[in-house]
Amino acid sequence: MLYIVLLLVLAALGLLVPALTSAQTYWAWLSVGASGAAAVVLVLDWWLRHRSGAPAAGTGTVDHQVTVGDHQGGTGVEDAPGPPDQAEVEPGEEDTDAGDALVVSELTHEVRVLDERPRYHLAACPWLASRASLGLPVNEARQLGFTPCAVCRPDSSLAAEKRADAERPTP
């Protein structure tokens, strides 16, 4: 939709030139109409995004597969403020051993993250449940500032898996 707005603004600018160089006012009115149409498209785009819960255009998003859905459905009516639902309370951060943190910082195993949440999780994390999540390599998640979940303990699990793989004899 933003491309449509850009085209309408450029059209308004193009119509403004003959309006200023000639004595005919209909060019000016066409320019005003194109500007108004651009404003209507912007408001419509905002309303549709606000209603569907989609992120605003132009915001940075990670291009990874979403596991559950692109957006949450609903009635469009906001819930009354109150105490947070137990399912919405953020899990604590895993107390990671320094050795595990060093091992995990070199791994590229996929972990799951939620938009606007500070933790990364294993795919089987019970807290993650049916929430829409994005897959990231664990080393990238750590670089982006995500911290490990205390519920599924991804650092301990991934480090133990890496150590077990290293101890297995190769045929």
N, C-alpha and C positions, 0 to 999 in steps of 0.2 A: 504494500500500500504506500510505502514511503516513496517508491519510484513514481507512483501516480502523482503524489504531492509535488515531487521535484519537477515533473513534466508540467504540472499546472502552474507552478511558480515561474518556470521558464517561459511558458506561454504568456503569463501575465506581464512579465518583463518585456517580451517581444511585442505585445500589444501596446505597451506603454510608450514605446519609441514612436510609432505613428501618431499616437495621441498627442505627444509633445511637439511633433514636427508639423502637424496639420491642424487645421481649425475645426476638425470634425470631432465631436464629443463622443460619438458611439464607440470609438477606439478606446477611450478612457473607461467607458462603462463596460466594455468587454474585458478590459484588464482587471477592473474591480470584480467582475463576475468570476473570472478565473481565480483570483485571489480568494474570494469567498468559497469557491468550490474546493480549493486546497484546504481551507480551514475546516470545512465540513468533513472532508476525507480524514484529516488528522483527528478530529473529535470522534468520528466513527471508529477509526483504528484504536484509539485509546479506550473507547467504551467496550469494543469487542475483546480486547486484551484484558481489561479489568474484569470483565464478566467471566471469561474463561479461565483466568488465573495464569495465563501464559506470560513469560517474561517480556519485558518491554523490548522493542526493536532497538538494536544497536548495543545491547548489553552483552558483555563477554560471556559466552557459554562454551563448555567443553563439548566437543563433538564426539561423544561416545554413545553406545547403545543404551537406551532406557529399558529397564526390565519389565516394568509394570504398565506404565502409560505415560503419555506426554504431559497430561495435566489432570488435576483432580476435578471430578464433576461435582455438581451441587446445585442448590436452588438459587444461588446468587445472593442469598440473604446471609449477612454476617451473624455469627453466634454472639450472644451477649458475653461481655468479658466476665471472667470468673477465674477460679483456680484452674491451673493447667491440668488437662487430662493426664492420667498416669502414662498413657501411651505416648504423649508428647514430651514428657520429661526426658531430657538428654541423659544418656548413660554416662557414667564417670569415665575418666581416662585410665587406661591400663598402666599400672606401675611397671614400666619396662626395665628389665635388667640391662646394664650398659652393653654387655656382650650380645644380647639379643638385638638391641638397637643397631649395633654395628653390622650384624649379620643381615638384618632386615633392610638396612639402607642400601645394600647391594643387590637385592632381589628385584625381580620384575613380575612376581606373581600378582594376579589381579585381586584387588580388594574393591569393596563397594563403598561409595560415598553418597550422601544426600545433599542436595543443593541447600545452602545456607545452614549447614550443620557442620560442627568442627571435627567429628570423628570419622575414621574409616573402619570398615567391618569386613569380616569374612562373609562369603555368600550365604552361609548357613546360620548366620547370627539370628537368634530369636527376636532381638529387639528390632532388627531390620524388617522382619516379617514380610508384609505385602507392600511396603512403601516403595515408591518409584526411586530407583537408585542408578547411579552411573558407575561403570567399571573403569578403574584406573590401575596402572602398575603401582605397587606399593611404594617403590622409591619415588615416583612422581607425586603420589599423595603426600608423602612426608615432606618433599620439597615445597609443595603448595601450602604447607602449614597444617595439614590434617594430623590428628593424633589418634592413637589406637583406642578402640572401644574396650571398656572394662568387662563387658558382658561376654563377648566372644573371644577376647584376648588374642587378636591377630598376630601381634609380634611374637608372643610365646609360641603359638602354634606354628607359624611360618619358620621361626628359628629352629624349633625342634624338628620340623620336617626337613629342613636343609641339613641339619647335623646328622639325621638318620640317613639321608641320601649319601652324605659324604662317608659315613662308616660302612655302607654296603660295599662289598668287594665287586669290582667290575669284572665281568666274564672275559 
